């Protein structure tokens, strides 16, 4: 997919439901920085910071039994969200 076709999310817009975020395995969330953040009907919204990671996007799609809508987010916003979701300590 073309980078310009990805909608973007500001970090303040990443209101993440912990239960939805945990729908993906850790190796995709913590390992590849994918975060599901909303679910509407049969469509799940997933934030990513690297839209060129085709293998990762395919793995996300295979892990979820939903239609995936992708959103581009800054890596620091995704990392902060993951720290909150998994209750990780910041290394900064």
Rosetta blueprint (number, residue, H / E / L):
1 X L
2 X L
3 X H
4 X H
5 X H
6 X L
7 X E
8 X E
9 X E
10 X L
11 X H
12 X H
13 X H
14 X L
15 X L
16 X L
17 X L
18 X H
19 X H
20 X H
21 X H
22 X L
23 X L
24 X L
25 X L
26 X H
27 X H
28 X H
29 X H
30 X L
31 X L
32 X L
33 X L
34 X E
35 X E
36 X E
37 X E
38 X E
39 X E
40 X E
41 X L
42 X L
43 X E
44 X E
45 X E
46 X E
47 X E
48 X E
49 X L
50 X L
51 X L
52 X L
53 X L
54 X H
55 X H
56 X H
57 X H
58 X H
59 X H
60 X H
61 X H
62 X H
63 X H
64 X L
65 X L
66 X L
67 X E
68 X E
69 X E
70 X E
71 X E
72 X E
73 X E
74 X L
75 X H
76 X H
77 X H
78 X H
79 X H
80 X H
81 X H
82 X H
83 X H
84 X H
85 X H
86 X H
87 X L
88 X L
89 X L
90 X L
91 X L
92 X L
